[in-house]
Amino acid sequence: MLGQNINRIRKVKNMTQKDLAEKCDLSARTIQNYEQETRYPRYDQMEQIAKALEVSTSDLLMVKGNVELKTSELFLSRLSDEIEEHEWKISDLEHSMRIEKDKLRWKISLLKEIERITGKTHIDVDDTIIGVPEEEDVPFDDAEDYSI
């Protein structure tokens, strides 16, 4: 059970056997032997492993259900951090979309003002014809409030 717990917790922490071995001043082969339960660590080595994995020695010796609960808690904590990071990214994207929408509205109002002043519905700028879009051509719902 000890070897399975070391293996499971190490994987939850995204560590390789080599990473764990380096933190414990042991060889990767020794960690492999502990995980395969062909050898067992001395108590001082088990303390080093627990410290490197950021768990207690009791956690390393726990029965399967308790260790799975601990690893699930670690997984949920990591998942929660990732969700929070993505929420910030979404918020930034929404802010950028509001800015782009405001820019588009400004350009449309500018084109409409030019059309009103010149009486032209199309303006030729460097061989590019710019038309004043109809309201239904605007890809945004004007009823939504996108104020910054």
GUKELUM-609473 format. One record per atom (N, C-alpha, C): x, y, z. Coordinates in steps of 0.1 Angstrom, whole numbers, padded with zeros to 4 digits, always signed. Example, Ala and Ser with C-alpha at 12.3 -4.5 7.8 and 13.67 -1.06 7.14 Angstrom:
+0132-0057+0078/+0123-0045+0078/+0132-0033+0078/+0128-0022+0071/+0137-0011+0071/+0129+0000+0079/
% end
This chain:
+0008-0012+0000/+0000+0000+0000/+0009+0013+0000/+0020+0013+0007/+0029+0024+0008/+0034+0028-0006/+0038+0018-0014/+0043+0021-0027/+0032+0027-0036/+0020+0021-0035/+0009+0027-0043/+0006+0041-0040/+0007+0044-0027/+0004+0057-0022/+0014+0067-0027/+0027+0063-0026/+0038+0072-0031/+0036+0075-0045/+0033+0064-0053/+0031+0066-0068/+0019+0075-0071/+0008+0073-0064/-0004+0080-0067/-0002+0095-0063/+0003+0098-0052/+0005+0112-0047/+0016+0119-0056/+0026+0111-0060/+0037+0117-0068/+0031+0121-0082/+0022+0113-0087/+0016+0116-0100/+0006+0128-0099/-0001+0129-0088/-0010+0140-0086/-0002+0153-0085/+0010+0152-0080/+0019+0164-0079/+0027+0167-0092/+0024+0159-0102/+0031+0160-0115/+0046+0159-0114/+0050+0149-0106/+0064+0147-0104/+0068+0134-0111/+0080+0133-0116/+0085+0120-0121/+0092+0114-0109/+0096+0101-0111/+0104+0094-0100/+0117+0101-0098/+0123+0106-0109/+0135+0113-0108/+0134+0126-0100/+0123+0133-0103/+0121+0146-0095/+0120+0143-0080/+0112+0133-0077/+0110+0129-0063/+0123+0125-0057/+0131+0117-0064/+0143+0112-0060/+0153+0123-0057/+0154+0133-0065/+0163+0144-0063/+0159+0152-0051/+0146+0154-0049/+0142+0161-0037/+0145+0154-0024/+0146+0141-0025/+0148+0132-0013/+0163+0128-0012/+0171+0132-0021/+0185+0128-0021/+0186+0112-0022/+0178+0107-0031/+0178+0092-0034/+0179+0090-0049/+0180+0078-0053/+0181+0075-0067/+0167+0072-0072/+0165+0075-0085/+0152+0072-0091/+0149+0057-0090/+0159+0049-0091/+0158+0034-0090/+0152+0031-0076/+0157+0038-0066/+0152+0035-0052/+0137+0039-0051/+0133+0050-0057/+0119+0054-0056/+0111+0044-0064/+0116+0039-0075/+0109+0029-0083/+0107+0016-0074/+0118+0012-0067/+0116+0000-0058/+0106+0002-0048/+0105+0014-0042/+0095+0017-0032/+0081+0016-0037/+0080+0022-0049/+0066+0022-0055/+0062+0008-0059/+0071+0000-0064/+0068-0014-0067/+0068-0023-0055/+0071-0017-0044/+0072-0025-0031/+0081-0037-0031/+0092-0036-0039/+0102-0046-0038/+0112-0042-0027/+0112-0030-0023/+0120-0025-0011/+0111-0015-0004/+0114-0013+0009/+0106-0003+0017/+0116+0007+0023/+0112+0019+0024/+0120+0030+0030/+0122+0029+0045/+0133+0033+0050/+0135+0035+0064/+0126+0047+0068/+0123+0048+0081/+0114+0059+0085/+0119+0073+0081/+0132+0075+0082/+0138+0088+0079/+0136+0091+0064/+0137+0081+0056/+0135+0082+0041/+0120+0085+0038/+0112+0078+0046/+0097+0080+0044/+0094+0095+0048/+0100+0100+0058/+0098+0114+0062/+0102+0123+0050/+0114+0120+0044/+0119+0129+0033/+0109+0128+0021/+0104+0116+0018/+0094+0115+0007/+0082+0122+0010/+0077+0121+0022/+0064+0128+0026/+0066+0143+0025/+0078+0148+0030/+0081+0162+0029/+0081+0167+0014/+0088+0159+0006/+0089+0163-0009/+0075+0163-0015/+0066+0154-0011/+0053+0153-0017/+0043+0162-0010/+0048+0169+0001/+0039+0178+0008/+0027+0171+0015/+0030+0160+0021/+0020+0152+0028/+0026+0147+0041/+0018+0142+0050/+0023+0136+0062/+0027+0122+0060/+0036+0116+0069/+0039+0102+0067/+0027+0093+0069/+0017+0098+0077/+0004+0091+0079/-0003+0090+0065/-0002+0101+0057/-0009+0100+0044/-0002+0090+0035/+0011+0088+0037/+0017+0078+0028/+0013+0063+0033/+0010+0062+0045/+0006+0049+0050/-0009+0046+0050/-0017+0056+0046/-0032+0054+0047/-0037+0044+0037/-0048+0039+0041/-0055+0029+0032/-0060+0037+0019/-0063+0029+0009/-0066+0035-0004/-0076+0046-0004/-0087+0044+0003/-0098+0053+0002/-0094+0067+0007/-0087+0068+0018/-0082+0081+0024/-0072+0088+0014/-0064+0080+0008/-0054+0086-0001/-0061+0091-0013/-0071+0083-0018/-0079+0088-0030/-0086+0101-0026/-0091+0102-0014/-0098+0114-0010/-0088+0126-0010/-0076+0124-0005/-0066+0134-0005/-0062+0138-0019/-0060+0128-0027/-0056+0131-0041/-0067+0138-0049/-0079+0135-0046/-0091+0141-0052/-0091+0156-0047/-0088+0159-0035/-0088+0172-0030/-0077+0180-0037/-0066+0174-0039/-0055+0181-0046/-0059+0184-0060/-0065+0174-0067/-0070+0176-0081/-0080+0187-0082/-0089+0187-0072/-0100+0197-0073/-0094+0211-0070/-0084+0212-0061/-0077+0225-0059/-0070+0230-0071/-0063+0221-0078/-0056+0224-0090/-0066+0228-0101/-0077+0221-0102/-0087+0224-0112/-0094+0237-0109/-0096+0240-0097/-0102+0253-0093/-0093+0265-0097/-0079+0263-0095/-0070+0273-0099/-0070+0275-0114/-0072+0264-0122/-0072+0266-0137/-0085+0273-0141/-0096+0269-0135/-0109+0276-0138/-0108+0291-0135/-0102+0295-0124/-0100+0309-0121/-0092+0316-0132/-0081+0309-0136/-0072+0315-0146/-0080+0317-0159/-0088+0307-0163/-0096+0309-0175/-0107+0319-0174/-0113+0321-0162/-0123+0331-0160/-0117+0345-0163/-0104+0347-0158/-0097+0360-0161/-0095+0362-0176/-0092+0351-0183/-0090+0352-0197/-0103+0356-0204/-0114+0349-0200/-0127+0352-0206/-0131+0367-0203/-0128+0371-0191/-0131+0385-0188/-0123+0395-0197/-0111+0392-0199/-0103+0400-0208/-0108+0400-0222/-0112+0389-0227/-0118+0388-0240/-0131+0395-0241/-0139+0394-0231/-0152+0402-0231/-0149+0417-0232/-0140+0421-0224/-0136+0435-0224/-0131+0440-0238/-0123+0432-0244/-0118+0435-0258/-0129+0435-0268/-0139+0426-0266/-0150+0426-0275/-0158+0439-0274/-0160+0443-0261/-0168+0456-0259/-0161+0468-0266/-0147+0468-0264/-0140+0479-0271/-0141+0478-0286/-0140+0466-0292/-0141+0465-0306/-0155+0469-0311/-0165+0465-0303/-0179+0469-0307/-0181+0484-0307/-0175+0491-0297/-0176+0505-0296/-0168+0512-0308/-0157+0506-0311/-0150+0511-0323/-0158+0510-0336/-0164+0498-0337/-0173+0496-0349/-0184+0505-0350/-0191+0508-0338/-0202+0517-0338/-0197+0531-0341/-0185+0535-0336/-0180+0548-0339/-0177+0549-0354/-0172+0539-0361/-0169+0539-0375/-0182+0540-0383/-0192+0533-0379/-0205+0533-0386/-0211+0547-0385/-0210+0553-0373/-0216+0567-0371/-0208+0577-0379/-0195+0575-0380/-0187+0584-0388/-0190+0583-0403/-0192+0570-0408/-0196+0568-0422/-0210+0574-0425/-0219+0573-0415/-0232+0578-0417/-0232+0594-0417/-0223+0599-0409/-0222+0614-0409/-0216+0619-0422/-0206+0611-0427/-0200+0615-0440/-0211+0613-0451/-0219+0603-0451/-0230+0601-0460/-0240+0613-0459/-0243+0617-0447/-0252+0628-0446/-0247+0641-0451/-0234+0643-0449/-0228+0656-0454/-0226+0655-0469/-0221+0645-0474/-0217+0644-0488/-0229+0639-0497/-0238+0632-0491/-0249+0627-0499/-0245+0614-0506/-0233+0609-0504/-0228+0597-0510/-0230+0585-0501/-0235+0574-0507/-0236+0562-0499/-0224+0553-0499/-0215+0556-0509/-0202+0549-0509/-0191+0559-0511/-0180+0556-0504/-0168+0565-0505/-0157+0557-0510/-0150+0563-0520/-0138+0556-0526/-0126+0561-0519/-0119+0552-0512/-0107+0556-0505/-0096+0546-0510/-0086+0552-0518/-0075+0543-0523/-0080+0531-0530/-0089+0533-0539/-0095+0522-0547/-0103+0512-0539/-0106+0515-0527/-0115+0506-0519/-0128+0513-0517/-0138+0507-0520/-0152+0513-0518/-0157+0509-0505/-0160+0519-0497/-0165+0517-0483/-0180+0520-0484/-0189+0511-0480/-0203+0514-0480/-0207+0516-0466/-0217+0524-0464/-0223+0526-0451/-0233+0514-0448/-0230+0506-0438/-0238+0495-0436/-0252+0498-0431/-0261+0490-0434/-0275+0491-0429/-0275+0486-0415/-0284+0490-0406/-0285+0486-0392/-0285+0471-0391/-0292+0464-0400/-0293+0449-0398/-0280+0442-0402/-0271+0449-0409/-0258+0443-0412/-0248+0444-0401/-0251+0452-0390/-0242+0453-0379/-0243+0440-0371/-0231+0433-0369/-0231+0420-0362/-0233+0420-0347/-0239+0431-0342/-0241+0432-0327/-0256+0435-0325/-0261+0431-0313/-0274+0434-0309/-0273+0447-0301/-0279+0458-0307/-0279+0471-0301/-0286+0471-0288/-0295+0462-0285/-0302+0462-0273/-0294+0459-0260/-0283+0452-0263/-0274+0448-0252/-0266+0460-0247/-0263+0461-0234/-0255+0471-0229/-0241+0467-0228/-0232+0473-0236/-0218+0469-0236/-0209+0481-0231/-0215+0489-0223/-0207+0501-0218/-0195+0496-0210/-0185+0504-0211/-0173+0501-0203/-0173+0507-0190/
% end
